[in-house]
Amino acid sequence: MMRVGVLVTEQVRVFDYAVATEVWGLDRTARGVPRFELRTCGPHRSMIPMTSGVTCVPGHGLDGLDECDLVVVPGVQNPTAPVHPQVRAALRAAHARGATVASLCSGAFLLAAAGLLDGRRATAHWLDAEELARRHPDVIVDPNVLFVGDGSVWTSAGVAAGIDLCLHLVRRDHGAAAAAEIARTMVTAPFRTGGQAQFITRPIPAAQDQVDDLSKVRERVLHDLARPWTVAQMAGLARMSERSFARRFVQATGGTPLQWLLTQRVLAAQHLLEVSDLPITAIARRCGFGTALTMRHHFTRHVGLPPRDYRQAFGPTHDAD
Protein backbone atom coordinates (compact mmCIF):
# COMPACT_ATOMS: atom_id res chain seq x y z
CA MET A 1 0.00 0.00 0.00
CA MET A 2 1.38 3.39 -0.98
CA ARG A 3 1.84 5.79 1.94
CA VAL A 4 1.16 9.48 1.28
CA GLY A 5 2.05 12.12 3.85
CA VAL A 6 0.48 15.59 3.81
CA LEU A 7 2.56 18.21 5.60
CA VAL A 8 0.42 20.48 7.76
CA THR A 9 1.94 23.73 8.98
CA GLU A 10 0.38 26.97 10.18
CA GLN A 11 -1.86 28.76 7.67
CA VAL A 12 -1.90 25.91 5.17
CA ARG A 13 -4.40 26.66 2.41
CA VAL A 14 -7.51 24.59 3.05
CA PHE A 15 -8.15 23.98 -0.64
CA ASP A 16 -4.70 22.50 -1.23
CA TYR A 17 -5.03 20.30 1.85
CA ALA A 18 -8.47 19.16 0.68
CA VAL A 19 -7.15 18.28 -2.79
CA ALA A 20 -4.58 15.89 -1.34
CA THR A 21 -7.10 14.26 0.98
CA GLU A 22 -9.65 13.94 -1.84
CA VAL A 23 -7.19 12.25 -4.21
CA TRP A 24 -5.46 9.91 -1.75
CA GLY A 25 -7.72 9.84 1.30
CA LEU A 26 -10.83 8.10 -0.05
CA ASP A 27 -11.29 4.37 -0.51
CA ARG A 28 -12.04 3.79 -4.20
CA THR A 29 -10.94 0.15 -4.33
CA ALA A 30 -14.47 -0.89 -5.37
CA ARG A 31 -13.90 1.20 -8.51
CA GLY A 32 -10.54 -0.38 -9.28
CA VAL A 33 -8.31 2.24 -7.69
CA PRO A 34 -5.49 1.07 -5.41
CA ARG A 35 -5.80 1.66 -1.69
CA PHE A 36 -3.63 4.42 -0.20
CA GLU A 37 -2.62 5.20 3.35
CA LEU A 38 -2.91 8.94 3.92
CA ARG A 39 -1.11 10.54 6.84
CA THR A 40 -1.38 14.10 8.11
CA CYS A 41 1.97 15.12 9.56
CA GLY A 42 2.91 18.31 11.38
CA PRO A 43 5.54 19.86 13.66
CA HIS A 44 3.37 18.84 16.63
CA ARG A 45 0.27 16.76 17.23
CA SER A 46 -1.92 19.55 18.54
CA MET A 47 -4.31 21.99 16.89
CA ILE A 48 -2.79 23.83 13.91
CA PRO A 49 -4.65 26.82 12.41
CA MET A 50 -5.23 26.66 8.68
CA THR A 51 -6.89 29.27 6.46
CA SER A 52 -10.58 30.23 6.54
CA GLY A 53 -10.87 29.51 10.27
CA VAL A 54 -10.26 25.78 9.84
CA THR A 55 -7.99 23.88 12.21
CA CYS A 56 -6.29 20.51 11.95
CA VAL A 57 -4.80 18.14 14.49
CA PRO A 58 -2.20 16.07 12.61
CA GLY A 59 -2.31 12.34 13.20
CA HIS A 60 1.50 12.18 13.11
CA GLY A 61 4.47 14.32 13.93
CA LEU A 62 7.13 15.05 11.33
CA ASP A 63 8.55 11.58 11.92
CA GLY A 64 5.38 10.26 10.27
CA LEU A 65 6.92 11.29 6.97
CA ASP A 66 9.75 8.79 7.44
CA GLU A 67 7.85 5.87 5.92
CA CYS A 68 5.96 7.80 3.24
CA ASP A 69 6.48 7.13 -0.46
CA LEU A 70 5.08 10.55 -1.36
CA VAL A 71 5.15 13.79 0.63
CA VAL A 72 2.65 16.47 -0.39
CA VAL A 73 3.29 20.06 0.70
CA PRO A 74 0.17 22.25 0.43
CA GLY A 75 0.43 25.98 -0.16
CA VAL A 76 0.48 28.44 2.71
CA GLN A 77 -1.25 31.79 3.09
CA ASN A 78 2.00 33.70 3.63
CA PRO A 79 4.66 32.01 1.51
CA THR A 80 7.39 34.40 2.63
CA ALA A 81 7.03 33.48 6.31
CA PRO A 82 10.08 31.71 7.82
CA VAL A 83 10.03 27.92 7.55
CA HIS A 84 10.76 26.07 10.80
CA PRO A 85 14.16 24.32 10.72
CA GLN A 86 12.54 21.01 11.70
CA VAL A 87 10.21 21.24 8.70
CA ARG A 88 13.11 21.97 6.35
CA ALA A 89 15.07 19.06 7.80
CA ALA A 90 12.10 16.68 7.46
CA LEU A 91 11.64 17.59 3.79
CA ARG A 92 15.34 17.12 3.06
CA ALA A 93 15.35 13.77 4.85
CA ALA A 94 12.30 12.53 2.93
CA HIS A 95 13.89 13.43 -0.37
CA ALA A 96 17.27 11.96 0.60
CA ARG A 97 15.79 8.54 1.32
CA GLY A 98 14.02 8.46 -2.05
CA ALA A 99 10.49 9.71 -1.40
CA THR A 100 8.79 11.85 -4.02
CA VAL A 101 8.18 15.37 -2.70
CA ALA A 102 5.47 17.49 -4.33
CA SER A 103 4.29 21.01 -3.52
CA LEU A 104 0.97 22.58 -4.40
CA CYS A 105 0.70 26.30 -5.15
CA SER A 106 2.85 28.35 -2.74
CA GLY A 107 4.12 25.18 -1.07
CA ALA A 108 7.04 25.60 -3.48
CA PHE A 109 8.44 28.19 -1.07
CA LEU A 110 8.83 25.48 1.58
CA LEU A 111 10.66 23.20 -0.85
CA ALA A 112 12.89 26.09 -1.90
CA ALA A 113 13.64 26.93 1.75
CA ALA A 114 14.73 23.30 2.21
CA GLY A 115 17.05 23.60 -0.77
CA LEU A 116 15.18 20.97 -2.79
CA LEU A 117 14.55 23.26 -5.77
CA ASP A 118 18.11 24.54 -6.30
CA GLY A 119 19.04 24.05 -9.94
CA ARG A 120 15.59 22.66 -10.76
CA ARG A 121 12.70 23.98 -12.80
CA ALA A 122 9.81 24.85 -10.54
CA THR A 123 6.54 26.71 -10.58
CA ALA A 124 4.03 28.26 -8.19
CA HIS A 125 0.91 30.37 -8.48
CA TRP A 126 1.60 33.00 -11.13
CA LEU A 127 1.02 35.73 -8.55
CA ASP A 128 3.87 34.28 -6.44
CA ALA A 129 6.28 33.22 -9.19
CA GLU A 130 8.24 36.48 -9.33
CA GLU A 131 8.73 36.50 -5.56
CA LEU A 132 9.85 32.86 -5.61
CA ALA A 133 12.49 33.71 -8.22
CA ARG A 134 13.61 36.78 -6.29
CA ARG A 135 13.98 35.00 -2.97
CA HIS A 136 15.53 31.85 -4.42
CA PRO A 137 17.71 32.79 -7.41
CA ASP A 138 19.06 29.24 -7.75
CA VAL A 139 15.57 28.00 -8.64
CA ILE A 140 14.63 28.00 -12.34
CA VAL A 141 11.12 29.41 -12.02
CA ASP A 142 8.72 28.76 -14.90
CA PRO A 143 5.52 30.76 -14.32
CA ASN A 144 3.73 29.35 -17.38
CA VAL A 145 3.31 25.63 -16.66
CA LEU A 146 0.59 23.95 -14.63
CA PHE A 147 3.13 21.66 -12.98
CA VAL A 148 6.71 20.57 -13.50
CA GLY A 149 9.06 18.00 -12.00
CA ASP A 150 11.93 15.62 -12.61
CA GLY A 151 10.70 12.41 -11.00
CA SER A 152 11.56 13.05 -7.36
CA VAL A 153 10.60 16.71 -6.84
CA TRP A 154 7.43 18.27 -8.26
CA THR A 155 5.76 21.68 -8.00
CA SER A 156 2.40 22.91 -9.24
CA ALA A 157 0.88 26.25 -10.07
CA GLY A 158 -1.99 27.68 -8.07
CA VAL A 159 -5.27 26.28 -6.84
CA ALA A 160 -6.76 23.92 -9.48
CA ALA A 161 -3.32 23.13 -10.89
CA GLY A 162 -2.74 21.22 -7.65
CA ILE A 163 -5.41 18.77 -8.81
CA ASP A 164 -3.57 18.40 -12.12
CA LEU A 165 -0.32 17.52 -10.35
CA CYS A 166 -1.94 15.08 -7.93
CA LEU A 167 -3.68 13.24 -10.76
CA HIS A 168 -0.42 13.21 -12.72
CA LEU A 169 1.35 11.55 -9.81
CA VAL A 170 -1.39 8.92 -9.57
CA ARG A 171 -1.09 8.37 -13.33
CA ARG A 172 2.68 8.03 -13.06
CA ASP A 173 2.57 5.53 -10.20
CA HIS A 174 -0.63 3.59 -10.89
CA GLY A 175 -1.58 4.17 -14.53
CA ALA A 176 -3.98 6.28 -16.55
CA ALA A 177 -7.05 4.21 -15.63
CA ALA A 178 -6.64 4.86 -11.89
CA ALA A 179 -6.10 8.59 -12.45
CA ALA A 180 -9.10 8.76 -14.77
CA GLU A 181 -11.33 7.00 -12.23
CA ILE A 182 -10.29 9.38 -9.44
CA ALA A 183 -10.86 12.34 -11.78
CA ARG A 184 -14.27 10.98 -12.70
CA THR A 185 -15.37 10.77 -9.06
CA MET A 186 -14.03 14.31 -8.54
CA VAL A 187 -15.97 15.48 -11.61
CA THR A 188 -12.87 16.96 -13.18
CA ALA A 189 -10.72 16.38 -16.25
CA PRO A 190 -7.99 13.75 -15.81
CA PHE A 191 -5.56 15.85 -17.85
CA ARG A 192 -5.55 19.51 -18.91
CA THR A 193 -3.46 20.84 -21.74
CA GLY A 194 -1.90 24.29 -21.76
CA GLY A 195 -0.33 26.19 -18.91
CA GLN A 196 -1.25 28.79 -16.33
CA ALA A 197 -0.20 31.59 -18.68
CA GLN A 198 -3.71 31.37 -20.11
CA PHE A 199 -5.09 32.56 -16.75
CA ILE A 200 -2.86 35.58 -16.24
CA THR A 201 -4.96 37.74 -18.54
CA ARG A 202 -8.53 36.85 -19.36
CA PRO A 203 -9.04 35.91 -23.01
CA ILE A 204 -12.09 37.15 -24.88
CA PRO A 205 -14.62 34.30 -24.80
CA ALA A 206 -15.49 32.72 -28.11
CA ALA A 207 -19.07 32.89 -29.26
CA GLN A 208 -21.14 29.90 -28.18
CA ASP A 209 -21.59 28.58 -31.71
CA GLN A 210 -17.83 28.67 -32.23
CA VAL A 211 -17.21 26.77 -29.00
CA ASP A 212 -19.75 24.15 -30.12
CA ASP A 213 -18.03 23.89 -33.49
CA LEU A 214 -14.70 23.26 -31.82
CA SER A 215 -16.25 20.61 -29.59
CA LYS A 216 -17.55 18.83 -32.66
CA VAL A 217 -14.14 19.07 -34.28
CA ARG A 218 -12.44 17.55 -31.25
CA GLU A 219 -15.02 14.76 -31.14
CA ARG A 220 -14.49 14.03 -34.85
CA VAL A 221 -10.71 13.91 -34.44
CA LEU A 222 -10.92 11.63 -31.40
CA HIS A 223 -12.99 9.15 -33.40
CA ASP A 224 -10.27 8.93 -36.05
CA LEU A 225 -6.95 9.38 -34.23
CA ALA A 226 -5.18 7.15 -36.74
CA ARG A 227 -5.56 9.83 -39.37
CA PRO A 228 -2.57 12.20 -39.80
CA TRP A 229 -4.57 15.31 -38.91
CA THR A 230 -3.31 18.77 -39.84
CA VAL A 231 -4.45 22.11 -38.48
CA ALA A 232 -5.78 22.93 -41.94
CA GLN A 233 -7.99 19.82 -41.92
CA MET A 234 -9.32 20.57 -38.43
CA ALA A 235 -9.95 24.20 -39.37
CA GLY A 236 -11.85 23.00 -42.40
CA LEU A 237 -14.17 20.96 -40.21
CA ALA A 238 -14.89 24.12 -38.21
CA ARG A 239 -15.29 26.19 -41.39
CA MET A 240 -12.62 28.62 -40.20
CA SER A 241 -9.30 29.85 -41.49
CA GLU A 242 -6.29 28.15 -39.92
CA ARG A 243 -5.36 31.34 -38.08
CA SER A 244 -8.83 31.91 -36.62
CA PHE A 245 -9.18 28.24 -35.71
CA ALA A 246 -5.83 28.14 -33.92
CA ARG A 247 -6.66 31.30 -31.96
CA ARG A 248 -10.11 30.05 -30.93
CA PHE A 249 -8.70 26.64 -30.04
CA VAL A 250 -6.17 28.14 -27.64
CA GLN A 251 -8.92 30.22 -26.03
CA ALA A 252 -11.12 27.17 -25.60
CA THR A 253 -8.54 24.63 -24.40
CA GLY A 254 -5.44 26.54 -23.27
CA GLY A 255 -3.22 24.80 -25.84
CA THR A 256 -2.65 24.72 -29.57
CA PRO A 257 -4.49 22.22 -31.79
CA LEU A 258 -1.35 20.14 -32.31
CA GLN A 259 -0.52 20.15 -28.59
CA TRP A 260 -4.02 18.93 -27.84
CA LEU A 261 -3.83 16.30 -30.59
CA LEU A 262 -0.50 14.97 -29.32
CA THR A 263 -1.87 14.72 -25.77
CA GLN A 264 -4.89 12.75 -27.00
CA ARG A 265 -2.65 10.38 -28.95
CA VAL A 266 -0.54 9.73 -25.84
CA LEU A 267 -3.62 9.17 -23.65
CA ALA A 268 -5.07 6.75 -26.20
CA ALA A 269 -1.77 4.88 -26.34
CA GLN A 270 -1.68 4.66 -22.53
CA HIS A 271 -5.15 3.14 -22.50
CA LEU A 272 -4.32 0.55 -25.16
CA LEU A 273 -1.06 -0.38 -23.45
CA GLU A 274 -2.98 -0.98 -20.23
CA VAL A 275 -5.93 -2.99 -21.53
CA SER A 276 -4.85 -4.64 -24.79
CA ASP A 277 -2.26 -7.06 -26.11
CA LEU A 278 -1.90 -5.19 -29.39
CA PRO A 279 1.69 -4.92 -30.60
CA ILE A 280 3.25 -1.53 -29.96
CA THR A 281 3.58 -0.99 -33.71
CA ALA A 282 -0.18 -1.48 -34.08
CA ILE A 283 -0.90 0.89 -31.19
CA ALA A 284 1.36 3.49 -32.79
CA ARG A 285 -0.61 3.30 -36.04
CA ARG A 286 -4.01 3.25 -34.33
CA CYS A 287 -3.16 6.32 -32.23
CA GLY A 288 -1.79 8.29 -35.17
CA PHE A 289 1.92 8.20 -34.40
CA GLY A 290 2.67 6.31 -37.58
CA THR A 291 5.70 4.41 -36.31
CA ALA A 292 6.72 2.84 -33.02
CA LEU A 293 9.82 5.04 -32.96
CA THR A 294 7.77 8.24 -33.18
CA MET A 295 5.40 6.98 -30.52
CA ARG A 296 8.28 6.07 -28.22
CA HIS A 297 9.72 9.60 -28.51
CA HIS A 298 6.49 11.42 -27.68
CA PHE A 299 5.21 8.86 -25.17
CA THR A 300 8.44 8.90 -23.16
CA ARG A 301 8.54 12.68 -23.17
CA HIS A 302 4.98 12.97 -21.84
CA VAL A 303 4.71 9.97 -19.53
CA GLY A 304 8.30 9.51 -18.37
CA LEU A 305 8.48 5.83 -19.39
CA PRO A 306 8.95 4.18 -22.79
CA PRO A 307 5.82 2.36 -24.04
CA ARG A 308 7.27 -1.11 -23.40
CA ASP A 309 8.21 -0.26 -19.81
CA TYR A 310 4.79 1.33 -19.26
CA ARG A 311 3.08 -1.85 -20.48
CA GLN A 312 5.21 -3.98 -18.17
CA ALA A 313 4.19 -1.79 -15.22
CA PHE A 314 0.50 -1.27 -15.96
CA GLY A 315 -0.56 -3.52 -18.81
CA PRO A 316 -1.51 -7.16 -19.40
CA THR A 317 0.68 -9.81 -17.84
CA HIS A 318 2.37 -10.75 -21.10
CA ASP A 319 3.86 -8.73 -23.92
CA ALA A 320 2.64 -9.28 -27.46
CA ASP A 321 5.68 -7.63 -29.09
C-alpha positions in Angstrom: 0.0 0.0 0.0 1.4 3.4 -1.0 1.8 5.8 1.9 1.2 9.5 1.3 2.1 12.1 3.9 0.5 15.6 3.8 2.6 18.2 5.6 0.4 20.5 7.8 1.9 23.7 9.0 0.4 27.0 10.2 -1.9 28.8 7.7 -1.9 25.9 5.2 -4.4 26.7 2.4 -7.5 24.6 3.1 -8.2 24.0 -0.6 -4.7 22.5 -1.2 -5.0 20.3 1.8 -8.5 19.2 0.7 -7.2 18.3 -2.8 -4.6 15.9 -1.3 -7.1 14.3 1.0 -9.6 13.9 -1.8 -7.2 12.3 -4.2 -5.5 9.9 -1.8 -7.7 9.8 1.3 -10.8 8.1 -0.1 -11.3 4.4 -0.5 -12.0 3.8 -4.2 -10.9 0.2 -4.3 -14.5 -0.9 -5.4 -13.9 1.2 -8.5 -10.5 -0.4 -9.3 -8.3 2.2 -7.7 -5.5 1.1 -5.4 -5.8 1.7 -1.7 -3.6 4.4 -0.2 -2.6 5.2 3.3 -2.9 8.9 3.9 -1.1 10.5 6.8 -1.4 14.1 8.1 2.0 15.1 9.6 2.9 18.3 11.4 5.5 19.9 13.7 3.4 18.8 16.6 0.3 16.8 17.2 -1.9 19.5 18.5 -4.3 22.0 16.9 -2.8 23.8 13.9 -4.7 26.8 12.4 -5.2 26.7 8.7 -6.9 29.3 6.5 -10.6 30.2 6.5 -10.9 29.5 10.3 -10.3 25.8 9.8 -8.0 23.9 12.2 -6.3 20.5 12.0 -4.8 18.1 14.5 -2.2 16.1 12.6 -2.3 12.3 13.2 1.5 12.2 13.1 4.5 14.3 13.9 7.1 15.1 11.3 8.5 11.6 11.9 5.4 10.3 10.3 6.9 11.3 7.0 9.8 8.8 7.4 7.8 5.9 5.9 6.0 7.8 3.2 6.5 7.1 -0.5 5.1 10.5 -1.4 5.2 13.8 0.6 2.7 16.5 -0.4 3.3 20.1 0.7 0.2 22.2 0.4 0.4 26.0 -0.2 0.5 28.4 2.7 -1.2 31.8 3.1 2.0 33.7 3.6 4.7 32.0 1.5 7.4 34.4 2.6 7.0 33.5 6.3 10.1 31.7 7.8 10.0 27.9 7.6 10.8 26.1 10.8 14.2 24.3 10.7 12.5 21.0 11.7 10.2 21.2 8.7 13.1 22.0 6.4 15.1 19.1 7.8 12.1 16.7 7.5 11.6 17.6 3.8 15.3 17.1 3.1 15.3 13.8 4.9 12.3 12.5 2.9 13.9 13.4 -0.4 17.3 12.0 0.6 15.8 8.5 1.3 14.0 8.5 -2.1 10.5 9.7 -1.4 8.8 11.9 -4.0 8.2 15.4 -2.7 5.5 17.5 -4.3 4.3 21.0 -3.5 1.0 22.6 -4.4 0.7 26.3 -5.2 2.9 28.3 -2.7 4.1 25.2 -1.1 7.0 25.6 -3.5 8.4 28.2 -1.1 8.8 25.5 1.6 10.7 23.2 -0.9 12.9 26.1 -1.9 13.6 26.9 1.7 14.7 23.3 2.2 17.1 23.6 -0.8 15.2 21.0 -2.8 14.6 23.3 -5.8 18.1 24.5 -6.3 19.0 24.1 -9.9 15.6 22.7 -10.8 12.7 24.0 -12.8 9.8 24.8 -10.5 6.5 26.7 -10.6 4.0 28.3 -8.2 0.9 30.4 -8.5 1.6 33.0 -11.1 1.0 35.7 -8.5 3.9 34.3 -6.4 6.3 33.2 -9.2 8.2 36.5 -9.3 8.7 36.5 -5.6 9.9 32.9 -5.6 12.5 33.7 -8.2 13.6 36.8 -6.3 14.0 35.0 -3.0 15.5 31.9 -4.4 17.7 32.8 -7.4 19.1 29.2 -7.7 15.6 28.0 -8.6 14.6 28.0 -12.3 11.1 29.4 -12.0 8.7 28.8 -14.9 5.5 30.8 -14.3 3.7 29.3 -17.4 3.3 25.6 -16.7 0.6 24.0 -14.6 3.1 21.7 -13.0 6.7 20.6 -13.5 9.1 18.0 -12.0 11.9 15.6 -12.6 10.7 12.4 -11.0 11.6 13.1 -7.4 10.6 16.7 -6.8 7.4 18.3 -8.3 5.8 21.7 -8.0 2.4 22.9 -9.2 0.9 26.2 -10.1 -2.0 27.7 -8.1 -5.3 26.3 -6.8 -6.8 23.9 -9.5 -3.3 23.1 -10.9 -2.7 21.2 -7.7 -5.4 18.8 -8.8 -3.6 18.4 -12.1 -0.3 17.5 -10.4 -1.9 15.1 -7.9 -3.7 13.2 -10.8 -0.4 13.2 -12.7 1.4 11.6 -9.8 -1.4 8.9 -9.6 -1.1 8.4 -13.3 2.7 8.0 -13.1 2.6 5.5 -10.2 -0.6 3.6 -10.9 -1.6 4.2 -14.5 -4.0 6.3 -16.6 -7.1 4.2 -15.6 -6.6 4.9 -11.9 -6.1 8.6 -12.5 -9.1 8.8 -14.8 -11.3 7.0 -12.2 -10.3 9.4 -9.4 -10.9 12.3 -11.8 -14.3 11.0 -12.7 -15.4 10.8 -9.1 -14.0 14.3 -8.5 -16.0 15.5 -11.6 -12.9 17.0 -13.2 -10.7 16.4 -16.2 -8.0 13.8 -15.8 -5.6 15.8 -17.9 -5.6 19.5 -18.9 -3.5 20.8 -21.7 -1.9 24.3 -21.8 -0.3 26.2 -18.9 -1.2 28.8 -16.3 -0.2 31.6 -18.7 -3.7 31.4 -20.1 -5.1 32.6 -16.8 -2.9 35.6 -16.2 -5.0 37.7 -18.5 -8.5 36.9 -19.4 -9.0 35.9 -23.0 -12.1 37.1 -24.9 -14.6 34.3 -24.8 -15.5 32.7 -28.1 -19.1 32.9 -29.3 -21.1 29.9 -28.2 -21.6 28.6 -31.7 -17.8 28.7 -32.2 -17.2 26.8 -29.0 -19.8 24.2 -30.1 -18.0 23.9 -33.5 -14.7 23.3 -31.8 -16.3 20.6 -29.6 -17.5 18.8 -32.7 -14.1 19.1 -34.3 -12.4 17.5 -31.3 -15.0 14.8 -31.1 -14.5 14.0 -34.9 -10.7 13.9 -34.4 -10.9 11.6 -31.4 -13.0 9.2 -33.4 -10.3 8.9 -36.0 -6.9 9.4 -34.2 -5.2 7.1 -36.7 -5.6 9.8 -39.4 -2.6 12.2 -39.8 -4.6 15.3 -38.9 -3.3 18.8 -39.8 -4.5 22.1 -38.5 -5.8 22.9 -41.9 -8.0 19.8 -41.9 -9.3 20.6 -38.4 -9.9 24.2 -39.4 -11.9 23.0 -42.4 -14.2 21.0 -40.2 -14.9 24.1 -38.2 -15.3 26.2 -41.4 -12.6 28.6 -40.2 -9.3 29.9 -41.5 -6.3 28.2 -39.9 -5.4 31.3 -38.1 -8.8 31.9 -36.6 -9.2 28.2 -35.7 -5.8 28.1 -33.9 -6.7 31.3 -32.0 -10.1 30.0 -30.9 -8.7 26.6 -30.0 -6.2 28.1 -27.6 -8.9 30.2 -26.0 -11.1 27.2 -25.6 -8.5 24.6 -24.4 -5.4 26.5 -23.3 -3.2 24.8 -25.8 -2.7 24.7 -29.6 -4.5 22.2 -31.8 -1.3 20.1 -32.3 -0.5 20.1 -28.6 -4.0 18.9 -27.8 -3.8 16.3 -30.6 -0.5 15.0 -29.3 -1.9 14.7 -25.8 -4.9 12.8 -27.0 -2.6 10.4 -28.9 -0.5 9.7 -25.8 -3.6 9.2 -23.6 -5.1 6.8 -26.2 -1.8 4.9 -26.3 -1.7 4.7 -22.5 -5.1 3.1 -22.5 -4.3 0.5 -25.2 -1.1 -0.4 -23.4 -3.0 -1.0 -20.2 -5.9 -3.0 -21.5 -4.9 -4.6 -24.8 -2.3 -7.1 -26.1 -1.9 -5.2 -29.4 1.7 -4.9 -30.6 3.2 -1.5 -30.0 3.6 -1.0 -33.7 -0.2 -1.5 -34.1 -0.9 0.9 -31.2 1.4 3.5 -32.8 -0.6 3.3 -36.0 -4.0 3.3 -34.3 -3.2 6.3 -32.2 -1.8 8.3 -35.2 1.9 8.2 -34.4 2.7 6.3 -37.6 5.7 4.4 -36.3 6.7 2.8 -33.0 9.8 5.0 -33.0 7.8 8.2 -33.2 5.4 7.0 -30.5 8.3 6.1 -28.2 9.7 9.6 -28.5 6.5 11.4 -27.7 5.2 8.9 -25.2 8.4 8.9 -23.2 8.5 12.7 -23.2 5.0 13.0 -21.8 4.7 10.0 -19.5 8.3 9.5 -18.4 8.5 5.8 -19.4 8.9 4.2 -22.8 5.8 2.4 -24.0 7.3 -1.1 -23.4 8.2 -0.3 -19.8 4.8 1.3 -19.3 3.1 -1.8 -20.5 5.2 -4.0 -18.2 4.2 -1.8 -15.2 0.5 -1.3 -16.0 -0.6 -3.5 -18.8 -1.5 -7.2 -19.4 0.7 -9.8 -17.8 2.4 -10.8 -21.1 3.9 -8.7 -23.9 2.6 -9.3 -27.5 5.7 -7.6 -29.1 
